[in-house]
Amino acid sequence: MSLYDAINYVVFTNPLSTTAGQLAKSTAHAIVSYSGLTPKVEYKMIPPEPLWKLAASSGPFIRLAGINGAAAVILGAYGAHRKFPDDNLKQVFETANRYHFYHALAMLGLSLCRAPMITAAFWLSGTMMFSGSCYYYAFTGDKRLSKITPFGGTCFILGWLTMCI
């Protein structure tokens, strides 16, 4: 018999230590059940969903954000390489493009809203009316559509407020 086997027999497997261990275990169980204490319940952690699955389940909003962002990049590249006859027109273009980008990025968070369809409708309307009319004025110099620019800004504001619903 080796030293390991001897220590194992003395501490764990001899009849006296086995009986003492069983007695301690049953006594502890009786005390816990008598006192009303219950053992802690273990909760299993559910592994998180991959982000691509969450994005796919959030409806068309990620795609809308992608299309809107691509349009903002295309228009931004076109405007950056275009010669504007007036510095004011360039400033109007940059404002339109900045707001277009802001709201394209904000659309990524639409799936976290309670009423994402309403918010998306306001933001898309705001992009078309505000940024669209500013783009039109910056590229053509024609102010015919500038009357709808404030309505587009109002749509942007209402879209942000619908996130509070």
N, C-alpha and C positions, 0 to 999 in steps of 0.2 A: 504494500500500500504506500503510495507516494504522499508527500507532505500536503499537496493540493487535495487529494482524496480524504486525508485525515481531517483537514480543516473543514472541508465541505460536509463531512459526516457529523462533526461536532457542532457546527453552526446550524446546518439546515436539515439534514436527513435523519438524524437519530430520532427515536420515538418521543423523547422528552421535548425537544425543540419543535417538532412537528405539532404535537398536541398543544404546546404553549402558543404557537402561531395561530392555530385554528381557534383556540379559546379567545385570543386577543381580537381576532377578526370578527367572531360572532358577538363578542361583547360590544365592540365598536358599532356593529350593525344594529344591535338592540338599543344602544344609547341614541343613535341617530334617529331610528324610527320612533322611539318613545318621546324624544324631545321635539319632534315635528320638523327637524332639519332635513332638508332633502339635498342630495348631491347636485352640484352645478350641472345644468344641462349644456351639453356641447352642441354648438351650432356649426353646421358645415358651411364653409364659404363656397359660394357659387363662383366659378371663374368668370371674370368679366368678358363681355362680348368684344370681339375685335371691332375697331373703329369703322372698318369698311362695312361691317354688317349693320352697325348702328346708323351709318350714313345712308345705306340702302333702304333701311326701314323708315326713314324720316320723310318719305315722300319725294316730291319733285324739287324740294328747296335747295338741295346741294347742286342739282343740275342747273336750276335757275341762277344760283350764285356763280356757277362756273361760266354760264353763257353771258351773264351780265358783266362779270369780271373780264372775260375775253373781249367783249365789246368795248369796255373801258380802256383796255390795253391797246386795241386796234386804233380807236379814236385818239388816244393819247400819243401814239406813235405818229399818226398822220398829222396831228396838230403840232407836234414837236419839230417836224421837218418842213412844215409849211411856212411860207413867208406871209406874215400878217401886215397889211398896209398901215395898221394903226396899233400902237401899244395897248390901247384900251381893248381892242378885239382880242389880243393875246391874253390879257388879264381875264376877260370874260370866259375865254376858252379854258384857261387853267382852273377857274372856279368851277365850271361845269364838270370838268374831268375829275377834279378832287372830290366833289360830291358824288359823282358816279362811282368812283372807287370806294368811298366810305360805305355806300349803301350796298355795293356788291359784296364787300367783306362782311357787312352786318347780316346779310342774308344767310351766311353760314350758321348763324345762331337761331334761325327761325324755328327749327325743330324743337327748341327749348321753350317756345311760347305756348300759351294756352289757346290762342286764336291765331295760328300762323297764316292762315289764308287771308285774313283781314289785313294783317301787317304786310304780307307780301303784296297784296293788291295796292295798298297805299304807297309802298316803296316803289313798286314798278310804275305806278301812275306818276309819282313824284319824279322819278328818273326821266320818264318820257316828257313830262311837262316842264320841269325845271331845267334839267341838263339838256334835254332835246332842244328847247327853245334857245338856250344859251349857245349850244353848238351851232344852231341855225344862224343866229345873229353873228357869231364869231366867224363863220365860214363865208357868209354872204354879205354881211353888213346891213341886212334888211331887218327892220325892227317890227315887222308885222306880227310875229309870234311872241313878242316880249310881253304882251298883256297876260299871257297864261303862266309866265314865270312865277309870280307870287302864289298861284294856285298849286303849282308843283312844290314849292317850299312848304305850303300848308299841308300837302299830302305827306311830305317827309315828316313833319312834326306830328301829324296824326298817327302815322305809322309807328313812330317811337312811343307815342302815348298808348297805343293798343297793346304794347308789350306789358303794360301795367294791369291789363284786364286779367 
